Amino acid sequence: MADQDDARRIALALPETSESDDHFGFYVRGKQFAWAWNERVDPKKPRVPRADVLVVRVPDREDKAALLASDAGIFFIEPHYANSSAVLVRLPRVALDQLAELITDAWRTQAPPALAEAWARG
């Protein structure tokens, strides 16, 4: 079981990661890789941030499809993200090790290749 504090700890442990000042989201060199989902509760009102759902970038549509097929209780999508390389994650249902893998993979999708390679080499 995970929450936003776990997501923050994992994301900020990655090189050159910063947190947004005005919303729950994480960036590597200015490119966002994970953020809180904003749900459209009322069509005539602004979206509402959900602390229990994290949006993470995925490497490609095949990875997205595999995640969505693996566990509908954890992973889902809404129309706004249907054509994007991102998946929505229910934090209370995801294991911490899986969340760490998801956030790390999301970071890799946005990190410059040299930074990602240097980090992978340790």
N, CA, C and O atoms as a GROMACS GRO file, in nm:
protein
  488
    1MET      N    1   0.084  -0.118   0.000
    1MET     CA    2   0.000   0.000   0.000
    1MET      C    3   0.089   0.124   0.000
    1MET      O    4   0.181   0.135   0.081
    2ALA      N    5   0.061   0.216  -0.090
    2ALA     CA    6   0.144   0.336  -0.104
    2ALA      C    7   0.058   0.462  -0.095
    2ALA      O    8  -0.064   0.457  -0.100
    3ASP      N    9   0.127   0.574  -0.080
    3ASP     CA   10   0.059   0.704  -0.078
    3ASP      C   11   0.150   0.809  -0.142
    3ASP      O   12   0.258   0.776  -0.191
    4GLN      N   13   0.106   0.935  -0.140
    4GLN     CA   14   0.184   1.041  -0.201
    4GLN      C   15   0.320   1.060  -0.135
    4GLN      O   16   0.416   1.095  -0.203
    5ASP      N   17   0.329   1.038  -0.006
    5ASP     CA   18   0.459   1.050   0.061
    5ASP      C   19   0.559   0.948   0.007
    5ASP      O   20   0.677   0.978  -0.011
    6ASP      N   21   0.510   0.827  -0.019
    6ASP     CA   22   0.597   0.725  -0.078
    6ASP      C   23   0.640   0.766  -0.219
    6ASP      O   24   0.757   0.754  -0.255
    7ALA      N   25   0.545   0.815  -0.298
    7ALA     CA   26   0.577   0.859  -0.434
    7ALA      C   27   0.679   0.973  -0.431
    7ALA      O   28   0.773   0.974  -0.511
    8ARG      N   29   0.662   1.066  -0.340
    8ARG     CA   30   0.756   1.179  -0.327
    8ARG      C   31   0.896   1.128  -0.290
    8ARG      O   32   0.995   1.169  -0.351
    9ARG      N   33   0.904   1.041  -0.193
    9ARG     CA   34   1.033   0.988  -0.149
    9ARG      C   35   1.105   0.916  -0.264
    9ARG      O   36   1.224   0.936  -0.285
   10ILE      N   37   1.031   0.834  -0.337
   10ILE     CA   38   1.090   0.759  -0.448
   10ILE      C   39   1.135   0.854  -0.559
   10ILE      O   40   1.248   0.844  -0.608
   11ALA      N   41   1.048   0.945  -0.597
   11ALA     CA   42   1.080   1.036  -0.708
   11ALA      C   43   1.199   1.126  -0.675
   11ALA      O   44   1.289   1.144  -0.757
   12LEU      N   45   1.199   1.183  -0.556
   12LEU     CA   46   1.306   1.278  -0.521
   12LEU      C   47   1.440   1.211  -0.497
   12LEU      O   48   1.543   1.279  -0.488
   13ALA      N   49   1.442   1.079  -0.487
   13ALA     CA   50   1.568   1.006  -0.474
   13ALA      C   51   1.638   0.989  -0.610
   13ALA      O   52   1.755   0.951  -0.615
   14LEU      N   53   1.566   1.017  -0.717
   14LEU     CA   54   1.623   1.004  -0.851
   14LEU      C   55   1.700   1.130  -0.887
   14LEU      O   56   1.662   1.240  -0.847
   15PRO      N   57   1.809   1.117  -0.963
   15PRO     CA   58   1.895   1.232  -0.996
   15PRO      C   59   1.821   1.344  -1.068
   15PRO      O   60   1.738   1.322  -1.156
   16GLU      N   61   1.856   1.465  -1.027
   16GLU     CA   62   1.808   1.588  -1.090
   16GLU      C   63   1.656   1.599  -1.096
   16GLU      O   64   1.601   1.659  -1.188
   17THR      N   65   1.590   1.540  -0.998
   17THR     CA   66   1.444   1.547  -0.990
   17THR      C   67   1.404   1.664  -0.903
   17THR      O   68   1.464   1.690  -0.799
   18SER      N   69   1.300   1.735  -0.947
   18SER     CA   70   1.244   1.844  -0.868
   18SER      C   71   1.093   1.824  -0.856
   18SER      O   72   1.030   1.757  -0.939
   19GLU      N   73   1.037   1.883  -0.752
   19GLU     CA   74   0.893   1.875  -0.730
   19GLU      C   75   0.831   2.008  -0.768
   19GLU      O   76   0.890   2.114  -0.745
   20SER      N   77   0.714   2.003  -0.826
   20SER     CA   78   0.642   2.123  -0.865
   20SER      C   79   0.608   2.206  -0.742
   20SER      O   80   0.581   2.153  -0.635
   21ASP      N   81   0.611   2.337  -0.759
   21ASP     CA   82   0.573   2.427  -0.650
   21ASP      C   83   0.422   2.444  -0.637
   21ASP      O   84   0.373   2.474  -0.529
   22ASP      N   85   0.349   2.424  -0.746
   22ASP     CA   86   0.206   2.455  -0.743
   22ASP      C   87   0.112   2.334  -0.755
   22ASP      O   88  -0.010   2.350  -0.747
   23HIS      N   89   0.168   2.215  -0.774
   23HIS     CA   90   0.086   2.094  -0.776
   23HIS      C   91   0.175   1.974  -0.746
   23HIS      O   92   0.298   1.985  -0.749
   24PHE      N   93   0.115   1.861  -0.717
   24PHE     CA   94   0.190   1.741  -0.686
   24PHE      C   95   0.240   1.681  -0.817
   24PHE      O   96   0.165   1.615  -0.889
   25GLY      N   97   0.367   1.704  -0.847
   25GLY     CA   98   0.424   1.653  -0.970
   25GLY      C   99   0.575   1.656  -0.963
   25GLY      O  100   0.633   1.732  -0.886
   26PHE      N  101   0.638   1.572  -1.045
   26PHE     CA  102   0.784   1.559  -1.042
   26PHE      C  103   0.841   1.572  -1.183
   26PHE      O  104   0.783   1.528  -1.281
   27TYR      N  105   0.959   1.636  -1.187
   27TYR     CA  106   1.024   1.669  -1.313
   27TYR      C  107   1.170   1.627  -1.308
   27TYR      O  108   1.233   1.628  -1.203
   28VAL      N  109   1.222   1.592  -1.425
   28VAL     CA  110   1.366   1.575  -1.442
   28VAL      C  111   1.405   1.671  -1.553
   28VAL      O  112   1.360   1.659  -1.667
   29ARG      N  113   1.489   1.766  -1.517
   29ARG     CA  114   1.533   1.870  -1.611
   29ARG      C  115   1.416   1.933  -1.686
   29ARG      O  116   1.420   1.952  -1.807
   30GLY      N  117   1.312   1.965  -1.612
   30GLY     CA  118   1.197   2.036  -1.668
   30GLY      C  119   1.092   1.951  -1.736
   30GLY      O  120   0.992   2.005  -1.784
   31LYS      N  121   1.112   1.819  -1.743
   31LYS     CA  122   1.015   1.731  -1.808
   31LYS      C  123   0.941   1.650  -1.702
   31LYS      O  124   1.003   1.578  -1.623
   32GLN      N  125   0.809   1.663  -1.702
   32GLN     CA  126   0.729   1.596  -1.600
   32GLN      C  127   0.720   1.445  -1.628
   32GLN      O  128   0.700   1.402  -1.741
   33PHE      N  129   0.737   1.366  -1.520
   33PHE     CA  130   0.729   1.221  -1.536
   33PHE      C  131   0.625   1.155  -1.445
   33PHE      O  132   0.587   1.041  -1.471
   34ALA      N  133   0.579   1.223  -1.341
   34ALA     CA  134   0.475   1.168  -1.254
   34ALA      C  135   0.402   1.284  -1.187
   34ALA      O  136   0.463   1.385  -1.154
   35TRP      N  137   0.270   1.269  -1.168
   35TRP     CA  138   0.191   1.377  -1.108
   35TRP      C  139   0.057   1.322  -1.058
   35TRP      O  140   0.014   1.214  -1.097
   36ALA      N  141  -0.008   1.399  -0.973
   36ALA     CA  142  -0.140   1.361  -0.921
   36ALA      C  143  -0.243   1.376  -1.032
   36ALA      O  144  -0.239   1.470  -1.110
   37TRP      N  145  -0.334   1.282  -1.035
   37TRP     CA  146  -0.442   1.286  -1.133
   37TRP      C  147  -0.544   1.390  -1.089
   37TRP      O  148  -0.580   1.396  -0.972
   38ASN      N  149  -0.590   1.470  -1.183
   38ASN     CA  150  -0.698   1.565  -1.160
   38ASN      C  151  -0.825   1.509  -1.224
   38ASN      O  152  -0.836   1.501  -1.346
   39GLU      N  153  -0.919   1.472  -1.140
   39GLU     CA  154  -1.042   1.408  -1.186
   39GLU      C  155  -1.148   1.512  -1.223
   39GLU      O  156  -1.164   1.613  -1.154
   40ARG      N  157  -1.218   1.486  -1.332
   40ARG     CA  158  -1.330   1.571  -1.371
   40ARG      C  159  -1.454   1.518  -1.299
   40ARG      O  160  -1.517   1.423  -1.345
   41VAL      N  161  -1.488   1.580  -1.186
   41VAL     CA  162  -1.602   1.537  -1.106
   41VAL      C  163  -1.731   1.596  -1.162
   41VAL      O  164  -1.831   1.526  -1.175
   42ASP      N  165  -1.727   1.724  -1.195
   42ASP     CA  166  -1.842   1.795  -1.250
   42ASP      C  167  -1.800   1.856  -1.383
   42ASP      O  168  -1.703   1.932  -1.388
   43PRO      N  169  -1.870   1.825  -1.492
   43PRO     CA  170  -1.828   1.875  -1.623
   43PRO      C  171  -1.818   2.028  -1.632
   43PRO      O  172  -1.747   2.079  -1.719
   44LYS      N  173  -1.886   2.099  -1.547
   44LYS     CA  174  -1.885   2.245  -1.555
   44LYS      C  175  -1.790   2.310  -1.455
   44LYS      O  176  -1.787   2.432  -1.441
   45LYS      N  177  -1.714   2.227  -1.384
   45LYS     CA  178  -1.622   2.279  -1.284
   45LYS      C  179  -1.480   2.229  -1.312
   45LYS      O  180  -1.461   2.133  -1.386
   46PRO      N  181  -1.381   2.296  -1.250
   46PRO     CA  182  -1.242   2.252  -1.270
   46PRO      C  183  -1.220   2.110  -1.218
   46PRO      O  184  -1.293   2.062  -1.131
   47ARG      N  185  -1.119   2.048  -1.271
   47ARG     CA  186  -1.081   1.914  -1.224
   47ARG      C  187  -1.033   1.921  -1.079
   47ARG      O  188  -0.986   2.025  -1.034
   48VAL      N  189  -1.047   1.810  -1.008
   48VAL     CA  190  -1.013   1.803  -0.867
   48VAL      C  191  -0.894   1.708  -0.849
   48VAL      O  192  -0.899   1.594  -0.893
   49PRO      N  193  -0.785   1.755  -0.785
   49PRO     CA  194  -0.670   1.667  -0.762
   49PRO      C  195  -0.707   1.548  -0.673
   49PRO      O  196  -0.777   1.564  -0.574
   50ARG      N  197  -0.658   1.431  -0.710
   50ARG     CA  198  -0.682   1.310  -0.633
   50ARG      C  199  -0.551   1.264  -0.571
   50ARG      O  200  -0.457   1.229  -0.643
   51ALA      N  201  -0.543   1.265  -0.440
   51ALA     CA  202  -0.421   1.225  -0.371
   51ALA      C  203  -0.396   1.075  -0.379
   51ALA      O  204  -0.285   1.029  -0.354
   52ASP      N  205  -0.499   0.998  -0.413
   52ASP     CA  206  -0.485   0.852  -0.416
   52ASP      C  207  -0.453   0.795  -0.554
   52ASP      O  208  -0.443   0.674  -0.570
   53VAL      N  209  -0.436   0.883  -0.654
   53VAL     CA  210  -0.407   0.836  -0.790
   53VAL      C  211  -0.289   0.914  -0.846
   53VAL      O  212  -0.288   1.037  -0.844
   54LEU      N  213  -0.191   0.840  -0.896
   54LEU     CA  214  -0.072   0.899  -0.955
   54LEU      C  215  -0.070   0.868  -1.104
   54LEU      O  216  -0.097   0.754  -1.145
   55VAL      N  217  -0.038   0.968  -1.184
   55VAL     CA  218  -0.018   0.947  -1.327
   55VAL      C  219   0.131   0.930  -1.348
   55VAL      O  220   0.211   1.010  -1.300
   56VAL      N  221   0.169   0.825  -1.420
   56VAL     CA  222   0.311   0.803  -1.451
   56VAL      C  223   0.328   0.783  -1.600
   56VAL      O  224   0.246   0.720  -1.666
   57ARG      N  225   0.435   0.839  -1.652
   57ARG     CA  226   0.469   0.816  -1.792
   57ARG      C  227   0.518   0.673  -1.807
   57ARG      O  228   0.578   0.616  -1.715
   58VAL      N  229   0.492   0.616  -1.923
   58VAL     CA  230   0.540   0.482  -1.955
   58VAL      C  231   0.623   0.490  -2.083
   58VAL      O  232   0.605   0.582  -2.163
   59PRO      N  233   0.714   0.395  -2.102
   59PRO     CA  234   0.803   0.402  -2.218
   59PRO      C  235   0.731   0.404  -2.353
   59PRO      O  236   0.771   0.476  -2.444
   60ASP      N  237   0.624   0.324  -2.365
   60ASP     CA  238   0.554   0.319  -2.494
   60ASP      C  239   0.414   0.262  -2.474
   60ASP      O  240   0.377   0.223  -2.363
   61ARG      N  241   0.339   0.257  -2.582
   61ARG     CA  242   0.200   0.209  -2.574
   61ARG      C  243   0.192   0.060  -2.542
   61ARG      O  244   0.093   0.015  -2.484
   62GLU      N  245   0.294  -0.016  -2.578
   62GLU     CA  246   0.294  -0.159  -2.545
   62GLU      C  247   0.305  -0.179  -2.394
   62GLU      O  248   0.236  -0.262  -2.336
   63ASP      N  249   0.393  -0.101  -2.331
   63ASP     CA  250   0.404  -0.108  -2.184
   63ASP      C  251   0.275  -0.063  -2.118
   63ASP      O  252   0.231  -0.121  -2.018
   64LYS      N  253   0.215   0.040  -2.174
   64LYS     CA  254   0.088   0.089  -2.121
   64LYS      C  255  -0.019  -0.020  -2.129
   64LYS      O  256  -0.089  -0.046  -2.031
   65ALA      N  257  -0.030  -0.083  -2.244
   65ALA     CA  258  -0.129  -0.189  -2.262
   65ALA      C  259  -0.103  -0.306  -2.166
   65ALA      O  260  -0.196  -0.363  -2.110
   66ALA      N  261   0.024  -0.341  -2.149
   66ALA     CA  262   0.058  -0.451  -2.059
   66ALA      C  263   0.020  -0.418  -1.915
   66ALA      O  264  -0.035  -0.503  -1.844
   67LEU      N  265   0.048  -0.296  -1.871
   67LEU     CA  266   0.011  -0.257  -1.734
   67LEU      C  267  -0.141  -0.260  -1.716
   67LEU      O  268  -0.191  -0.313  -1.617
   68LEU      N  269  -0.212  -0.203  -1.812
   68LEU     CA  270  -0.358  -0.199  -1.802
   68LEU      C  271  -0.418  -0.339  -1.800
   68LEU      O  272  -0.518  -0.363  -1.732
   69ALA      N  273  -0.358  -0.431  -1.874
   69ALA     CA  274  -0.408  -0.569  -1.878
   69ALA      C  275  -0.367  -0.649  -1.755
   69ALA      O  276  -0.430  -0.750  -1.723
   70SER      N  277  -0.263  -0.604  -1.684
   70SER     CA  278  -0.210  -0.683  -1.573
   70SER      C  279  -0.296  -0.678  -1.448
   70SER      O  280  -0.310  -0.780  -1.379
   71ASP      N  281  -0.354  -0.563  -1.416
   71ASP     CA  282  -0.432  -0.552  -1.292
   71ASP      C  283  -0.519  -0.428  -1.297
   71ASP      O  284  -0.471  -0.317  -1.271
   72ALA      N  285  -0.647  -0.446  -1.330
   72ALA     CA  286  -0.740  -0.333  -1.340
   72ALA      C  287  -0.768  -0.270  -1.203
   72ALA      O  288  -0.819  -0.158  -1.196
   73GLY      N  289  -0.735  -0.339  -1.098
   73GLY     CA  290  -0.753  -0.281  -0.964
   73GLY      C  291  -0.648  -0.177  -0.932
   73GLY      O  292  -0.670  -0.090  -0.847
   74ILE      N  293  -0.533  -0.185  -0.999
   74ILE     CA  294  -0.425  -0.090  -0.976
   74ILE      C  295  -0.416   0.012  -1.088
   74ILE      O  296  -0.406   0.132  -1.062
   75PHE      N  297  -0.421  -0.034  -1.212
   75PHE     CA  298  -0.398   0.052  -1.328
   75PHE      C  299  -0.528   0.080  -1.402
   75PHE      O  300  -0.612  -0.008  -1.418
   76PHE      N  301  -0.542   0.204  -1.447
   76PHE     CA  302  -0.658   0.240  -1.528
   76PHE      C  303  -0.623   0.359  -1.615
   76PHE      O  304  -0.514   0.416  -1.605
   77ILE      N  305  -0.717   0.396  -1.699
   77ILE     CA  306  -0.700   0.509  -1.789
   77ILE      C  307  -0.834   0.580  -1.799
   77ILE      O  308  -0.939   0.520  -1.776
   78GLU      N  309  -0.829   0.706  -1.832
   78GLU     CA  310  -0.951   0.782  -1.858
   78GLU      C  311  -0.934   0.846  -1.995
   78GLU      O  312  -0.823   0.850  -2.047
   79PRO      N  313  -1.042   0.895  -2.055
   79PRO     CA  314  -1.032   0.948  -2.191
   79PRO      C  315  -0.922   1.052  -2.212
   79PRO      O  316  -0.860   1.054  -2.318
   80HIS      N  317  -0.898   1.136  -2.114
   80HIS     CA  318  -0.795   1.240  -2.128
   80HIS      C  319  -0.657   1.181  -2.156
   80HIS      O  320  -0.576   1.243  -2.224
   81TYR      N  321  -0.630   1.063  -2.105
   81TYR     CA  322  -0.500   0.999  -2.121
   81TYR      C  323  -0.500   0.884  -2.223
   81TYR      O  324  -0.401   0.813  -2.236
   82ALA      N  325  -0.610   0.865  -2.293
   82ALA     CA  326  -0.624   0.751  -2.383
   82ALA      C  327  -0.515   0.745  -2.489
   82ALA      O  328  -0.467   0.637  -2.522
   83ASN      N  329  -0.475   0.857  -2.542
   83ASN     CA  330  -0.375   0.859  -2.650
   83ASN      C  331  -0.237   0.901  -2.604
   83ASN      O  332  -0.150   0.931  -2.686
   84SER      N  333  -0.215   0.903  -2.475
   84SER     CA  334  -0.086   0.946  -2.422
   84SER      C  335  -0.004   0.825  -2.375
   84SER      O  336  -0.056   0.714  -2.363
   85SER      N  337   0.121   0.849  -2.350
   85SER     CA  338   0.208   0.744  -2.295
   85SER      C  339   0.211   0.760  -2.143
   85SER      O  340   0.315   0.784  -2.084
   86ALA      N  341   0.094   0.744  -2.082
   86ALA     CA  342   0.082   0.754  -1.937
   86ALA      C  343  -0.028   0.659  -1.890
   86ALA      O  344  -0.121   0.626  -1.965
   87VAL      N  345  -0.015   0.617  -1.766
   87VAL     CA  346  -0.114   0.530  -1.705
   87VAL      C  347  -0.143   0.583  -1.564
   87VAL      O  348  -0.056   0.644  -1.501
   88LEU      N  349  -0.264   0.562  -1.517
   88LEU     CA  350  -0.304   0.605  -1.384
   88LEU      C  351  -0.291   0.489  -1.287
   88LEU      O  352  -0.327   0.375  -1.318
   89VAL      N  353  -0.238   0.519  -1.168
   89VAL     CA  354  -0.206   0.416  -1.069
   89VAL      C  355  -0.280   0.447  -0.939
   89VAL      O  356  -0.267   0.556  -0.884
   90ARG      N  357  -0.357   0.352  -0.891
   90ARG     CA  358  -0.425   0.366  -0.761
   90ARG      C  359  -0.323   0.338  -0.651
   90ARG      O  360  -0.286   0.223  -0.628
   91LEU      N  361  -0.278   0.442  -0.585
   91LEU     CA  362  -0.171   0.428  -0.487
   91LEU      C  363  -0.204   0.331  -0.373
   91LEU      O  364  -0.117   0.252  -0.336
   92PRO      N  365  -0.324   0.333  -0.316
   92PRO     CA  366  -0.351   0.241  -0.204
   92PRO      C  367  -0.343   0.093  -0.242
   92PRO      O  368  -0.337   0.007  -0.155
   93ARG      N  369  -0.344   0.064  -0.372
   93ARG     CA  370  -0.345  -0.076  -0.416
   93ARG      C  371  -0.211  -0.125  -0.471
   93ARG      O  372  -0.194  -0.244  -0.497
   94VAL      N  373  -0.116  -0.033  -0.489
   94VAL     CA  374   0.011  -0.073  -0.548
   94VAL      C  375   0.115  -0.100  -0.439
   94VAL      O  376   0.121  -0.028  -0.339
   95ALA      N  377   0.194  -0.203  -0.459
   95ALA     CA  378   0.302  -0.235  -0.365
   95ALA      C  379   0.414  -0.132  -0.381
   95ALA      O  380   0.433  -0.076  -0.489
   96LEU      N  381   0.487  -0.107  -0.273
   96LEU     CA  382   0.593  -0.007  -0.276
   96LEU      C  383   0.702  -0.040  -0.378
   96LEU      O  384   0.750   0.050  -0.448
   97ASP      N  385   0.740  -0.166  -0.389
   97ASP     CA  386   0.844  -0.201  -0.486
   97ASP      C  387   0.795  -0.180  -0.629
   97ASP      O  388   0.872  -0.139  -0.716
   98GLN      N  389   0.669  -0.208  -0.654
   98GLN     CA  390   0.613  -0.185  -0.787
   98GLN      C  391   0.604  -0.036  -0.816
   98GLN      O  392   0.631   0.008  -0.928
   99LEU      N  393   0.565   0.043  -0.715
   99LEU     CA  394   0.559   0.188  -0.733
   99LEU      C  395   0.697   0.244  -0.764
   99LEU      O  396   0.712   0.330  -0.850
  100ALA      N  397   0.798   0.194  -0.694
  100ALA     CA  398   0.935   0.240  -0.720
  100ALA      C  399   0.975   0.209  -0.863
  100ALA      O  400   1.038   0.292  -0.930
  101GLU      N  401   0.941   0.092  -0.911
  101GLU     CA  402   0.973   0.055  -1.050
  101GLU      C  403   0.899   0.145  -1.148
  101GLU      O  404   0.957   0.190  -1.247
  102LEU      N  405   0.771   0.171  -1.122
  102LEU     CA  406   0.692   0.256  -1.211
  102LEU      C  407   0.748   0.399  -1.218
  102LEU      O  408   0.762   0.455  -1.326
  103ILE      N  409   0.780   0.455  -1.102
  103ILE     CA  410   0.832   0.592  -1.098
  103ILE      C  411   0.970   0.598  -1.162
  103ILE      O  412   1.000   0.693  -1.234
  104THR      N  413   1.053   0.499  -1.136
  104THR     CA  414   1.186   0.497  -1.197
  104THR      C  415   1.176   0.485  -1.349
  104THR      O  416   1.247   0.555  -1.421
  105ASP      N  417   1.089   0.398  -1.397
  105ASP     CA  418   1.071   0.386  -1.542
  105ASP      C  419   1.016   0.515  -1.601
  105ASP      O  420   1.057   0.556  -1.710
  106ALA      N  421   0.925   0.581  -1.529
  106ALA     CA  422   0.871   0.709  -1.576
  106ALA      C  423   0.982   0.813  -1.584
  106ALA      O  424   0.989   0.890  -1.680
  107TRP      N  425   1.067   0.816  -1.483
  107TRP     CA  426   1.181   0.908  -1.482
  107TRP      C  427   1.270   0.884  -1.603
  107TRP      O  428   1.314   0.978  -1.669
  108ARG      N  429   1.297   0.757  -1.631
  108ARG     CA  430   1.383   0.721  -1.745
  108ARG      C  431   1.325   0.770  -1.877
  108ARG      O  432   1.400   0.805  -1.968
  109THR      N  433   1.192   0.773  -1.889
  109THR     CA  434   1.131   0.818  -2.015
  109THR      C  435   1.157   0.965  -2.041
  109THR      O  436   1.155   1.009  -2.156
  110GLN      N  437   1.182   1.041  -1.937
  110GLN     CA  438   1.199   1.186  -1.952
  110GLN      C  439   1.342   1.233  -1.930
  110GLN      O  440   1.379   1.342  -1.973
  111ALA      N  441   1.423   1.153  -1.865
  111ALA     CA  442   1.561   1.193  -1.836
  111ALA      C  443   1.644   1.191  -1.965
  111ALA      O  444   1.621   1.108  -2.053
  112PRO      N  445   1.738   1.284  -1.976
  112PRO     CA  446   1.830   1.277  -2.091
  112PRO      C  447   1.902   1.142  -2.089
  112PRO      O  448   1.937   1.093  -1.982
  113PRO      N  449   1.926   1.082  -2.206
  113PRO     CA  450   1.989   0.949  -2.211
  113PRO      C  451   2.119   0.939  -2.132
  113PRO      O  452   2.142   0.839  -2.064
  114ALA      N  453   2.205   1.041  -2.140
  114ALA     CA  454   2.332   1.034  -2.068
  114ALA      C  455   2.311   1.029  -1.917
  114ALA      O  456   2.382   0.958  -1.847
  115LEU      N  457   2.213   1.104  -1.866
  115LEU     CA  458   2.182   1.104  -1.723
  115LEU      C  459   2.128   0.968  -1.681
  115LEU      O  460   2.170   0.913  -1.578
  116ALA      N  461   2.035   0.912  -1.759
  116ALA     CA  462   1.977   0.782  -1.727
  116ALA      C  463   2.084   0.672  -1.731
  116ALA      O  464   2.085   0.583  -1.646
  117GLU      N  465   2.173   0.679  -1.828
  117GLU     CA  466   2.280   0.579  -1.838
  117GLU      C  467   2.378   0.591  -1.721
  117GLU      O  468   2.420   0.490  -1.664
  118ALA      N  469   2.415   0.713  -1.686
  118ALA     CA  470   2.506   0.733  -1.573
  118ALA      C  471   2.444   0.683  -1.444
  118ALA      O  472   2.512   0.621  -1.363
  119TRP      N  473   2.316   0.709  -1.425
  119TRP     CA  474   2.247   0.664  -1.304
  119TRP      C  475   2.240   0.512  -1.302
  119TRP      O  476   2.261   0.451  -1.197
  120ALA      N  477   2.211   0.450  -1.414
  120ALA     CA  478   2.200   0.304  -1.421
  120ALA      C  479   2.332   0.236  -1.389
  120ALA      O  480   2.334   0.127  -1.331
  121ARG      N  481   2.442   0.300  -1.427
  121ARG     CA  482   2.574   0.243  -1.396
  121ARG      C  483   2.610   0.258  -1.250
  121ARG      O  484   2.700   0.190  -1.198
  122GLY      N  485   2.538   0.349  -1.182
  122GLY     CA  486   2.560   0.369  -1.039
  122GLY      C  487   2.677   0.449  -1.010
  122GLY      O  488   2.708   0.473  -0.893
   0.00000   0.00000   0.00000
